[in-house]
Amino acid sequence: MTGTPLDAPAARSGAPLRVGLVGYGLAGSVFHAPLIAATEGLALDTVVTSNPERQRQARDEFPDVRLAADPDELFDRAAELDLIVIASPNKTHVPLATAALKAGLPVVVDKPVSGTAAEARDLAALAEERGLLLSVFQNRRWDNDFRTLQKLLADGELGEVWRFESRFERWRPQPKGGWRESGDPAEIGGLLYDLGSHVVDQALVLFGPVTRVYAESDVRRPGAEADDDTFLALTHASGVHSHLYVSATTAQLGPRFRVLGSRAGYVKYGLDPQEAALREGRRPGTTAAWGTEPESLWGHVGSGESPLTGGGTPEPTLPGDYPAYYAAVARALTGDGANPVTATEAAAALDVLEAARRSARDGVAVSL
């Protein structure tokens, strides 16, 4: 089901849907809160964080927002809300999403929705049983380069795709610490489940189900506890091979995408500009140029020569559009559209991530 409960306050009155946001760290403050606030039909009602500094930050950025120190405060007044967004640490996603659904509230969960595909499917079943929306925030389906590649594939510009290379690489030689880099399995940290959730999801959206997974995963940096340099090789049922790289140890960054087909290839360097804009405090809707990049960063389509030596034809990059995710959520909650990213889709990506973890541990390819 994709709707909000028919007796929800906003559903009855036609007022904006009221959103409770759990967590105001990186995900909550940089991504979710600004995108929710910029979406017509949604209103950021409450932010949950027990951290006094983050409470002050939330109030400074959204003066009308209510504050709560504990998620139970939201669940206790579930009748006043129309959507819960969970942007807290990974290990809390399943228990908080379960509590929200049992309280009768639709839910958006940041990626990864859970540590295992089985948990994701259990959550999907609970949402279906309760007739509630359960959506997963896979914002990089709305990256500028990904949208451009989708257009190229739809138009047949590359011919039959043979290999898809996707890199999400950074140069961070010193670990930053925190739960994202923890070696405790309960934290669901490491790059495989962080950036890997993005590159795997994109590969599945583009080229369909995976039949075979091979992975190499390393802990490179002194003092690091979780994987910080990981490679995945996926064989899709469609015949496409995806080579995916996620790393914090890359001193020279490779192309974000290199896609090789029977007619041409597409090479694109650089990251979508939306995250950097959000981190700098810029907001969607305040400029017509949201999500755009300069012509100098456009990718190239062609064959033979490298775009670095002038080969290929520049391909205009479509604007990135993270706001489209929450606009789709709002439509789904009012019965005017589909869930933009289902938990079942997220479970399929987790099947791949779990297989990659087994492959890297045992040094074997894993069939799905």
N, C-alpha and C positions, 0 to 999 in steps of 0.2 A: 504494500500500500504506500501511497505517496502523500496523503493528505494529513492535515492537522486535525485533532479531534473536533467534531462539529460543534461542540459546546465551548470551545476555547473563546476567551473574551474578544480577542481581536477578530476572530473568524465571524463572530456574531455582529460586531459593530462596523466592520470595514476599516477600522483603524490599523496603523502599522503593526505588524507582528512584533511582539516584545521578546527580546533575546536576552538570555542569561549566558554570560561567558565565564567559563571556569578556567582560570589561569591567566596571568598577565606577565609572563616572561616573554621570550623572543616571539614565539608563535602567537600568543594572545595580543601583545601590544603592537607588534609590527605588521602582522598579517590580518588577523581576524577582526579586531576592533575597528580599524580604519575601513576595512571592506564592508563590514556590517553597517557602519554608520553612513557609508556612501551609497547604500542600496535602497532604492525606492521600495517602500512597503515593509522595511525592517527598521526597528528602533533598538539601539543598545540600551537595555533597561538596567542590568546589573552586572557588575564585574566581581568575580570571586577570587580573592587573594588574601592570604593572611600576612603578607609582607607589608609593613607600614610604608616603606618607600614606594612600592608598586601601587599601593592604594592612593598615595599622593599623586603619583604619575597619572593614574587613571582619572582622578578627579580633575587634575589640571588639563588633561587632554579632552575630557568629556564632562563638563561641569554638571550636567544634569543626571549623570549616571549614579545609580545606587551601588553601594558597596556591601559585600558580605565576606566574612572570614572563612566560611565553611560551605561546601556544596550542599550540605543538608538544609541550610537556610533556603536554598532555591527549591529543593524538593518539597519542603514543608509548605511552600506557597505556590505549588505547581499550577494551581488554577489561575494565577495571575500572569503566567508566562505562556509563550507559544512555541519556543524553541530553546534548546540548550546546546551550546557549543563547547566542546571539550578540547581545550588547548593546554592541558596540564601534562606532566611527564608521562612518557609512554606506559609505564607500569600501571598507571591509574586509569587508562582508557577503558578497559573492559569493565571494572567494577563501577565506574562512574556512568558509563553508557547504560549498563544494566539497571542501575538505580533510576536513571532518568526515564528509561522506557517503562519501568514498572510504576513510575509516578505518573505515567500517561503523557510524557513529553516527547515530541520529535527531537532528534539528535543529529548534530554534525560532530564528527570526530576527526581530529587531525590525524594525518598518517604517521606511523602505521596504526591502523585501527586496533591491532592486537599483536601479540607475539607469535601466534600460530593461526593457520588457516581454519582450524577447527573452531577456535574461539570466535573468529569472524563469522563463520557460518552459524554458530549458535546465536550470536547477536542478531544476525539477519533473520533467523527463525523467530526470535523473540519479537522483533519489530513487526514482522509479518503477522504474528499471532495477535499483537496489540493494535494492528492497523495504523502504524506510525512510521513516519519517515526516519530512516537511518542512512545518512550520507557521509562519505569520507572525503576530506579535504585534500584532493590531489590537484593542487592549483597549477602544477606545471603542464597540465593539459591545455592551459591557456597561455603558455609561453609564446613569445613572438616567433621563435624559430620553429617550434613544434607546429604551430598553426600554419606557417609557411610550407613546411614539409607536407602536411596533410593536403594542402592545396595542390602542390606539385604531384603528389601521388594520385589525387582524384583526377587531375588533368592528364595523367599518363606521360608527364614530361620525362620521367626517368626510365620508362619502359618497365620491364620485369625487374623488381628489386632482388638482388642477390645477397647483398650484405649491408647491414645497418650498424654503423659504429656511433656510439653515443658516449660522451665523456662529461662527467661532472667532477672536475679536478680543481684543487686548491693548493696553495703553497702555505702551509701552516706548520713550520718545523717544530714549534713548541706546543705541546698539548695545552688546551685551555682548561681541562678538568671539568668537573660537573658530571651529572648523570649521563649526558650524551656520550661521554668518553669512558664511562665506567666499564670495568670488566665483569661486574656482577650480572649474570644472565637475567636476573629479575628486573633489571633496569631497561632491558631491550635497547642497549646502546650500540655504538659502533656504526661505521658508515654503511655496512650492508643493509641495515634496516632504516637508516636515515636517508642518505642520498640514493641508496639502492632502491628504495621504495619508489622514487621518482622515475629513474631510468627504466626499471622493469615495467612499471605501469605504462609508460610511454610506448615501450616496445610491444606490449600486449595490445594496446589500442591500435597501433599501426599495423601489426602483422599477425595478430591472432594468437591462439593457444600455442603453448610450448610443449614439446615432447621429450626434450633432453636438455640437461643442465650440466655444465662443467664450470667450476669456479676455483680461483686461487685467492686466498685471503691472508694478509700479513699484518703484523703489528710492527711498524718500522721505527717509530720515534722513541727515543729514550724516555722512559717514564710513562709511555702510553699503555693502556690496559686493554682497549678494544681495537678491533680491526680499523686500520687507517689507510689501507691500500688494497683494494679488492678489484678483481676482474671476473666477469661472468661471460661465458659463451653459451648462447641459447640457440637451440634448433627449433624453429617453429614448424607446426604442422603444414604451413603453407610452403615450406621449403626455404624461407628466408633464414639467414644466420645473423643473429644479433651479437655484437661484441660490445660489452658495456664496461666502462671503467669509472670507479668512484675512488677518489684519493684525496688525502690532505698532505701528500708528500711529493707533489709534482712541481719541480723547480722550473720546468718549461711546459706550459699548457698546450695541449693538443687541440684540434678542432672540436667544438661542441658536438657537431654532427658531421659525419662523412657517410653518405649513402650512395651505394654503387649499384647501378642498374644496367640493363641490357642496351639502353639507349644513351644514357648520360649519368653523371654523378652530381651530387649536391654537397658542397662543403661550406660549413658555416662556423665561424669563430665567434667567441664572446658569449656572455650570458645575457638573457633577457634583462632589461633595465628596471623592471618593476620592483624587485626586491630592494635594490639600491635606492630607488625613489622613496619607497615606504620607510626604509631605515632613516632617510634624511628628513622625514616628516612631511613629504609631499603627499597629497591625497588625490585619489581618483575624482574626476568631476570638476577639479579646479583648473584644468587646462585641457584644451582639445588635443594636445599632443601626448596624452597619457599612453604609455606603453610603446612609443615609437623610438626608433634609433636612427642615427645619421647614416647616410648613404655609404659612408666609408666602412661601415660594419656589415653591410649586406653580404649574404652568401653568394656563391657562384654556381651556375649550372653549366655543365659542358663535359667534354671528354678529352683525354690526352694530357694537356698541360695542367700544372698546378695553378690555382687562382693566385698564389703568392708571386708567380712570375707573369701574371697578366692573362692566364688562360681562363676560358669559360666566360659566360655572360652574367653580369650582376643580376641577382634576383631580388627585387624589392621585398623587404621583410614586412610581413603583416604586423600591425600593432599587437602587442601583448594585451591580454584582457582578463586579468584576475577578477575584476568586478562581475564578469559574466557568471562566475560560479555561484555567488550568493544571489544574483538575480534569478538564476535557475532554481535555487533552493526556494526563494520566495514564491515563484510560480508553482512549484511542486506543492508547497504547503497550502496554496489556495486552490489547488485542483486544476491549474492551467498548464501544467507541464510535467515532465518526467524528472525523477531523481537524477541529478547530473553525474553522480558517481555512487554506485551501489556498494553495499558491503560484500555482495557476492563477487563483484569485480575485484574488490580489494582482497578477498580470499584467494582468488586465482593468482594474484601477484604474490601473496604470502606463500602459496604452494611453491612458487619459483624460488623465493628467498630461503625457505626452509631446505629445499633441494640444494641450493647453492651452499648453504652452511654445511650440509652433509658432505657435499662434493669436496669442499675445501678441507674439511677435517680428515676425510678418508682418502683423498687423492684419487677419486674415481668420478666418472660421469654418472649422473643419476637420471633415470628415465621416469617420466611422469605419465 
